[in-house]
Amino acid sequence: MLLAIDAGNTNIVFAVHDGKETRAEWRSVTETTKTADEYAVLLGQLLQLHGLSFGDIDAAIIATVVPAALFDLRRLCRKYLHCEPLVVGDPDVDLGIRVHAEGAGADRLVNTVAAHERYEGALIVIDFGTATTFDVVSASGDYEGGIIAPGANVSAEALHQAAAMLPRVAVQRTQKVIGHATVPAMQSGLYWGYVGMIEGLVARIREEYGQPMSVIGTGGLANLFFRQTGVIEHLDPDLTIRGLVQIYARNMERAKAKPTPE
């Protein structure tokens, strides 16, 4: 079985895939000080809850936007799974797409792979994570570039940190746009402000790109905004993990197709 690891700035997702379906999936807080042994203790216990063990896993793939976490995630795979993980971004890992932008995060490229496989035509993938990213995928599956905006939770924390009289609030939908107290006024600004940003940026991307485009929402806060704006046509919370599975399968097929040296 394959262990797919998506290490973001806020959370790390571990998923076990048996070649047909995802058997189990867990989310942990990203801590760059966590060692491979600490990951192993956590993961070992989670596997047991689903009747699995390290012995059931014989392959791994990692995508991370946190360079400091990569060393111990690699070591986890080598020491406890006895395999060398594929790492998205390594030169020998084939994504099967062309990238027309510099410095795109591994998660954004993985999302591109998965989105193109499932949805037709040109696409906008909105990933609601620590940052809110808008990524443009061509009809042929290439990564064309995108937009990076502060995530909703980052904006909420920034308001609290920068303004002495503003409390820390949760991002949530308000029944009215006009708030009649500080907390609902902040929540309205965060929530409906993000809805306005989503709708405005999608409209500008479509106008600039000049083609019909479908919009996919993914990431931790995607469900919060999905039903409040008609521009997000598809909610796909498993997009990144599915992309990792597809990239692993592609690279294994390439490895099998290579001629054996004489």
Beta strands, then each sheet from edge to edge (+ up, - down):
strand 1: 2-7
strand 2: 11-17
strand 3: 22-29
strand 4: 59-64
strand 5: 86-87
strand 6: 122-128
strand 7: 131-137
strand 8: 143-150
strand 9: 213-218
strand 10: 234-235
sheet 1: 3+ 2- 1+ 4+ 5+
sheet 2: 8+ 7- 6+ 9+ 10+
end
